[in-house]
Each structure stands twice: as C-alpha cells, then as structure tokens.
C-alpha cells in the first residue's frame, strides 16, 4: 500500500473512473440548487437527485465526482463532536461514482474492489478489508446477489457480513428511489480499538473497523399509499425500470488509511492547518502562554479550528453569510465555536480569519475559485470574529444578569429576605452586586433553595448571544453556583428537533410517469414566436396522462416542438395560444409554460376545442409580453455587472425574477446600498443601454470553457449541463444563461431602479423597470414634480430640492411651536407646585404630596418631581400625567433620608396597579405606566393610603 497525499487520492479516484468511461463532473455548490429539503449539500448524489428521480436528463449515464459537503445542522448535526473524535467533520469531500440506468451491481462491485485493492490504484491489503450486505426484511429479501458478486470478485465469504435496514438499506426520503447497499470497511488495527488493547471482532468495534466506501444499489421506487378509510399511510416498493448506482467514499477517511494514520486529523489534509492554528494562537497570546498542539486539551481545540476553518471558507465562497437564520445561522455557530477555541487557548485578539491564508493554498488545487475569493472570505470572517470578541467581552454581564434573575426567582419560592434593599454595602456597584449575589446564594443554600443556573437560560444565551457552554460553566463555577447541564442539553435537543423538522422539506417524488418517459421538447423560441404543425405527445389532466380532453378542460399539453419558453432561470414562462395548423381555430389559451422534467415543456392550457394525442397544432407566443420580459431579463444581466463594478466582485446573484412588468435581482452584499451607489449603478446600466451593444449568444459551449476561457458568471441556484449557452454583452457582461434576451441593449429603452432592500442577512434586493414600464414611472414622477413646483416654486433649484426646503422650513416652524407649547405647559404645571405643597398630608410622620400634570413628557415630569422634593424638604412625591393615545405616566420620588423606610419603586408599583399598569425603579425615584386615564385622579387620591401601608 503506497502512501499518497490527499490531493493524489482525489485525482486517482477520478482518473480510475474516467478509465471506466465515467464523465468527470465538477462539485456542485454547498448550497443545494432548487432543493428546499436540504440545508447543505451533504452527499455526492445531491446534484444528481433529479436524474435519479427521472426529472432531469443528462448527456451521460456514468459520472464521477469529488463533492464538497457540509454536515453541521438540521438532521445531520455532529458539531459538538468535531475535534474530539477521529473522524467527525463539518466540511468533508465525498468521492463517488454514479450510474444512471447503465451498469448495476456487478460492475459497481467489480470497480470498487479493483480500485481499493489493485496495486495500480490504492493497493489496500485484502486481508484488512471487510464487506457488508443487506440481511433482508419483510419487504425486501436478503441481498444474495451482492454476496455472490463479492465472492466472485475475490472476497472470502467469511469476510462478508449481513446487517439490517438501519445500516444496509438506503432511501432518498420518505418516498422516491431506494435500495440495499454494501459497505467496505478497513481494519485500522488493535491500536485503534475502542477499548485500548481489547481485540474485538468485526461488527463490535466502530473505532477500529472504519467504513471507507458505501455502494448504494437503487433498485426500488418507494411510494406512499393512503388508506381512504383509516387515513393511515403505508409504503410500497416497486422495482425501478432502470436501476442505478450511487456510491460515496470519504476522502478524509481513505487518506487516513493510505497514510497509515489512526485519525483523519493526522493526514496532510489537516496537519498544515493545525500547525497554522498553533502559530496564530501563540502569536496572539501576548507571550503569556505558549500552546503546543501535542497538549491533549489544546490539541482538540486546534482540530476544531482547522476543521471549522475549512467549513467557513467553503461556505462563504458558496454565498453563505453569517446570520441568525437558516444556513447563515449554522455558519455563525461553526465560526463562533472555532473563535471560542482560539480565545480559551490564549488569543487576546481576533486571529481566526487568518486561517483563510492556510486553507486556500491547501485546497485551491482542486478548487481554484478560492483564490479570487480569498480576500472577500477573510473579510467576512474577520467581521464576524470582531463581533464575537465583543460578545465575549460583554458575555459575563449577560450571564450575571441571567444568574441574578434566576436567584431572585428561587428566593421568591422560599420567601424570606429581600436583597434589593440598601444593605449598607460599600465599594463599586460591581462589588456591591457581587456581595449581594453571594448573600442570595448563601441564603438559598441555608434554606433549601436551588443555587443553580438553569440550563434553559444557558441555552438561550448560547443560541442568542453565542456564549459557549464552557464559558457559562466556568462563570457559574466562579459565581459559586451549579450549572444545569442536563437542562441545557434538553433545550438543545428540543431545538435540534425543531431544526430537523424545519429542514425536512417535502418527500422526494419521482417525476410523474406522464412526463418522465417523454422525449425532450424541441425549443424553437430563441429564433421565432410561432412553431407550426407541432404534435401533441401527452395530455395530462389532474396529474394523470389521458388520451384525449374536451373543450373547457384545464390540462398540461406536451408537444414535440414549441416556441414557448418555460419557467426557468428566473424568467417567467410565456403565455399565448395554440391554434389549428391552418391558424383558423384557437385550440387552447396557454396561461403558462413549465418544465416538469428537464427538457420537457408542459403548456398550461384552457381548452377551446377537443384534442387528442397525435393532433397537430401551432404554438403562438404572446409577442408583446415576451419582448417586455426580454427587456427586463437583459436588464438583469446589465444590473448584475454594474453592481459588481460599483460594490465589488463579491457581489453574486442570489436569485432573480424577470416578468413583463419588472425585474427583481437578489445579490450577496453586507450593507444597504447607499443612494449615491444606486444612482451610479443606474447611470452605468443606462450608459450600456444607450450604447446599443449587441447581445451575443454562444451555444453549446463546454462548461469548463465557458467558465475558464469566457469567464462567464454562473448563477446561484442553477444547474448546468456539460454544454451551456453563454450570453455576452460586449466586454461588459458575460453569463451562463438559457433565457431569452433582446438582440441589442438599445431595445431595452431605459432602466429605472425603483427599490432596494434587505432579503435576509447578507442578501440585498434591487427592483427595476424597463421599456414602457420605465416610461410610465417617469410620467408619474413628472406629475409629482409638477405638483411640487406648484407647492414650492423653484428658484434656481430642482423641484425636489425646492420641496425639500419648503418641508424643512415647515418642520422647523412646527418644532418651534411644539417647544413654545411645552414651555407653556411646564410653566402652568410649575405654577401648581405651591398648591400641591399646601395640600400635602402627613402620614406616620412623612409628608406626602401629589400633583397631576397632563401632557408633559417624562423628562419634564422628573424635573417637577425634583423641584417638588426640594420645596417639600423631606417627604414623598407622586406625579401623575395623562399622556397622548390614552396612556398614563406616573413618577414617584422619595427624599434620601426616607429611602430606608420607603422605596419609590414599590410606591410607584402600587399606584400603577390602580391605572392598569406596572413599573419600578431606584429607591429615590421610579417610573410607571398605565392604560386607564379615567382612574388617574382616584389613584392619586389613594397615594397616602399606599404610603401608610408601605411604612407599616
């Protein structure tokens, strides 16, 4: 067995299958294209999912890939294990070979054994290998065929083991393609045993016997059947007409095998990254701590940093941005976990972003796109790292606030002393708070209360603020309380269950048989709006193919040729009509066109005449609607290029919609686009429009030529075949696109940006209109400008500036009037202070004064309270005020000499209850709000009684 580098293993695998007539296919994005059931791409077969289900056809029926994958959220979430085991990773590469209805078990098994054991390829000793097969169940029999084929290939029968469906039966989802699988395991030796020195047989030691390859034999279609009476769902397995092969081999695992390492982290795929992490942490520790990667605790941290750096780099490169939801949330958790491990190993400043400089050189041989994206990736990581370091700095306050709240809740349960009163503590507020906290804990322990930090609150801090569990456990220990780890894990499990539910999506379905076996529709719509004498190949009504349909029916019609563009690539499908071959009869009104199976176009039609299979029709597209859509679609290309020119090359399309009325373009960007930037983008786009540059379409370009030679932009969420269409607008824009476009940019007329906003964290949206839509917008704007000129005549300035000046003058006048009114109200209220003093009453030796002062803001009320306290000398003051929108404001003040007898917070709370509100505050001054203005007078009259009750 010859030692090989990770890069050599990847290339060797792909070359082997190329020698077996497989097409080498590039890795797809980590963000699954058009698949809401997946959080991230997590297996090699993901990009071929529609091929396996019959919804997509490709030019080849054999493929091989090295697919980048992430498993760190939703159903697949082992994040907390990464770094602490030999083989858990967030990011990994899956090597695979695939057969789409071509070869099956015999060849798949023969290929696998040859690659793994032949000295020409991997050369792994056969006596170190084991194979598993499906043992069978009530639905599917034992996979005797696979066993026989393994034996014929040269595997001894005693090295073939059978297991149940959990290990050896694979299915894509609740429904869809599925089948038994065979796995190849490698014996790492007794030194890798689960229990050191204990020699266990195969099947009883997962640490020693490592799965390196899984061969899935897709031979059934699993369908759901609902009992009409019981409503219960059962499942049936039907043999697929064309069984297929899907295999997966973890690059990191096989690298450990071929390099003679027990752990994936000891291979050359990780050691350079671990060494870089050690160096960076040492530099950032300020010379206070020198960490060696051989230290057990630190070694785990550096494995975490290395692994998570790979995940962060690749996810950001594929357009994921740290956020608080979905994929961005998982990325944020991965990054913050790595940052935390730099922090606990002594890093005093952000250094995780520098790991980009280690990951990119290591991985750019296989993924050259990382080179151009490096600076952008590092900037995104640095921004998140700086943010998290700030969180760690304030994290102790978040924790102590939550701890104090928990302690107070426990104290209420057992009753007893209040620790909110002034206990005569000296020193800083933080010191006093710490002493008060210690007294609470001591009291709880003495009287049987729980001095513990609740796990649910801890998980809230973990989720909301990103505080690591280790951080909170250490802080709890330092505070002298226990940390409820079980409660934390329970809350975490509940959240993971919610995450799995939110990402499980719908069941995977195979394409309807009515569409699945049809030939591709010949699309003529790039060159013409009418296709003559098209044959009706399928009529689908309510999801079922029918031989004929009657006038008035709503059906999907598939033809052998058409001029109708189908919904795809962000461009909405055409509408129009189907006519008789002579053009005299309208056969159907077409309300839309879709692609239920790649290459097959279904016309959504309302029939005007009876039709049957084999009939002939002409397809007539609504030309006015198509041209309007083409203006917006071509405008989207110009807008994309202009945004990259103004904002930076990090801008990538994240979605689009082009219809006859407007265009919508979503793109990656970290901040709101400034008005002046939008204006610049709009100017650049219209400069290109006025240039009337020809829009050139180059067809049947090999995908690698399009990307590497034409430098065409590939768009988010789109799948591309081996041959693509390149749409080129001079030297300004080059993209891969299958849509329809204007012949030259001048046909767009004009592009007007009408809106910009946020779609999600890190994704912005621009909306624009073109052609006649832009004309209508300018007519509306002109009408507004005319009205503005009448209201604010312009003198050497634009109508907008003149109106802006006029409105600003009006606003200044309103502010002046408001201030004058507030001053009058304040003077009026101040004039009543003497009356309030003269009507003050004495309660248990304490003077109590009340005053009603409506329509004053809280700042003015506080001023009145202070003035009244000064005039009163020693006593209690309560002010009430009816506020706008039916609200009530109450402020209570207590002079310093009385706060040990009565506190303003408790007093204002008692008064607030009488007006349907609540409040609190400091012992000397406190505020409250309420909703019942009618009860305000009665509440103020009740103040002396409340004071008497509080004084005891």
C-alpha positions, 0 to 999 in steps of 0.5 A: 500500500503506497502512501499518497497525499490527499490531493493524489487520492482525489485525482486517482479516484477520478482518473480510475473512473474516467478509465471506466468511461465515467464523465468527470463532473465538477462539485456542485455548490454547498448550497443545494440548487432548487432543493428546499429539503436540504440545508447543505449539500451533504452527499455526492448524489445531491446534484444528481437527485433529479436524474435519479428521480427521472426529472432531469436528463443528462448527456451521460449515464456514468459520472464521477465526482469529488463533492464538497459537503457540509454536515453541521445542522438540521438532521445531520448535526455532529458539531459538538463532536468535531475535534474530539473524535477521529473522524467527525467533520463539518466540511468533508469531500465525498468521492463517488461514482454514479450510474444512471440506468447503465451498469448495476451491481456487478460492475459497481462491485467489480470497480470498487474492489479493483480500485481499493485493492489493485496495486495500480490504484490504492493497493489496500491489503485484502486481508484488512478489508471487510464487506457488508450486505443487506440481511433482508426484511419483510419487504425486501429479501436478503441481498444474495446477489451482492454476496455472490458478486463479492465472492466472485470478485475475490472476497472470502465469504467469511469476510462478508457480513449481513446487517439490517435496514438501519445500516444496509438499506438506503432511501432518498426520503420518505418516498422516491428511489431506494435500495440495499447497499454494501459497505467496505470497511478497513481494519485500522488495527488493535491500536485503534480499538475502542477499548485500548488493547481489547481485540474485538471482532468485526461488527463490535468495534466502530473505532477500529473497523472504519467504513471507507466506501458505501455502494448504494444499489437503487433498485426500488421506487418507494411510494406512499399509499393512503388508506381512504378509510383509516387515513393511515399511510403505508409504503410500497416498493416497486422495482425501478425500470432502470436501476442505478448506482450511487456510491460515496467514499470519504476522502478524509477517511481513505487518506487516513488509511493510505497514510497509515494514520489512526485519525483523519486529523493526522493526514496532510489534509489537516496537519498544515492547518493545525500547525497554522492554528498553533502559530496564530494562537501563540502569536496572539497570546501576548507571550503569556502562554505558549500552546503546543498542539501535542497538549491533549486539551489544546490539541482538540481545540486546534482540530476544531479550528482547522476543521471549522476553518475549512467549513467557513471558507467553503461556505462563504465562497458558496454565498453563505453569510453569517446570520441568525437564520437558516444556513447563515445561522449554522455558519455563525455557530461553526465560526463562533465555536472555532473563535471560542477555541482560539480565545480559551487557548490564549488569543487576546485578539481576533486571529481566526480569519487568518486561517483563510491564508492556510486553507486556500493554498491547501485546497485551491488545487482542486478548487481554484475559485478560492483564490479570487475569493480569498480576500472577500472570505477573510473579510467576512470572517474577520467581521464576524470574529470582531463581533464575537470578541465583543460578545465575549467581552460583554458575555459575563454581564449577560450571564450575571444578569441571567444568574441574578434573575434566576436567584431572585426567582428561587428566593421568591419560592422560599420567601424570606429576605429581600436583597434589593434593599440598601444593605449598607454595602460599600465599594463599586456597584460591581462589588456591591452586586457581587456581595449581594449575589453571594448573600442570595446564594448563601441564603438559598443554600441555608434554606433549601433553595436551588443555587443553580443556573438553569440550563434553559437560560444557558441555552438561550444565551448560547443560541442568542448571544453565542456564549459557549457552554464552557464559558457559562460553566466556568462563570457559574463555577466562579459565581459559586453556583451549579450549572444545569447541564442536563437542562441545557442539553434538553433545550438543545435537543428540543431545538435540534428537533425543531431544526430537523423538522424545519429542514425536512422539506417535502418527500422526494417524488419521482417525476410523474410517469406522464412526463418522465418517459417523454422525449425532450421538447424541441425549443424553437423560441430563441429564433421565432414566436410561432412553431407550426404543425407541432404534435401533441405527445401527452395530455395530462389532466389532474396529474394523470396522462389521458388520451384525449380532453374536451373543450373547457378542460384545464390540462398540461399539453406536451408537444414535440416542438414549441416556441414557448419558453418555460419557467426557468432561470428566473424568467417567467414562462410565456403565455399565448395560444395554440391554434389549428395548423391552418391558424383558423381555430384557437385550440387552447389559451396557454396561461403558462409554460413549465418544465416538469422534467428537464427538457420537457415543456408542459403548456398550461392550457384552457381548452377551446376545442377537443384534442387528442394525442397525435393532433397537430397544432401551432404554438403562438407566443404572446409577442408583446409580453415576451419582448417586455420580459426580454427587456427586463431579463437583459436588464438583469444581466446589465444590473448584475455587472454594474453592481459588481463594478460599483460594490465589488466582485463579491457581489453574486446573484442570489436569485432573480425574477424577470416578468413583463412588468419588472425585474427583481435581482437578489445579490450577496452584499453586507450593507444597504446600498447607499443612494449615491451607489444606486444612482451610479449603478443606474447611470452605468446600466443606462450608459450600456443601454444607450450604447446599443451593444449587441447581445451575443449568444454562444451555444453549446459551449463546454462548461469548463470553457465557458467558465475558464476561457469566457469567464462567464458568471454562473448563477446561484441556484442553477444547474448546468449541463456539460454544454451551456449557452453563454450570453455576452454583452460586449466586454461588459457582461458575460453569463451562463444563461438559457433565457431569452434576451433582446438582440441589442441593449438599445431595445431595452429603452431605459432602466429605472431602479425603483427599490432596494432592500434587505432579503435576509442577512447578507442578501440585498434586493434591487427592483427595476423597470424597463421599456414602457414600464420605465416610461410610465414611472417617469410620467408619474414622477413628472406629475409629482414634480409638477405638483411640487413646483406648484407647492414650492416654486423653484428658484434656481433649484430642482423641484425636489430640492425646492420641496425639500426646503419648503418641508424643512422650513415647515418642520422647523416652524412646527418644532418651534411651536411644539417647544413654545407649547411645552414651555407653556405647559411646564410653566402652568404645571410649575405654577401648581407646585405651591398648591400641591405643597399646601395640600400635602398630608402627613402620614406616620410622620412623612409628608406626602404630596401629589400633583397631576400634570397632563401632557408633559413628557417624562423628562419634564415630569422628573424635573417637577418631581425634583423641584417638588422634593426640594420645596417639600424638604423631606417627604414623598412625591407622586406625579401623575400625567395623562399622556397622548393615545390614552396612556398614563405616566406616573413618577414617584420620588422619595427624599434620601433620608426616607429611602430606608423606610420607603422605596419609590419603586414599590410606591410607584408599583402600587399606584400603577396597579390602580391605572392598569399598569406596572413599573419600578425603579431606584429607591429615590425615584421610579417610573410607571405606566398605565392604560386607564386615564379615567382612574388617574385622579382616584389613584392619586387620591389613594397615594397616602393610603399606599404610603401608610401601608408601605411604612407599616 
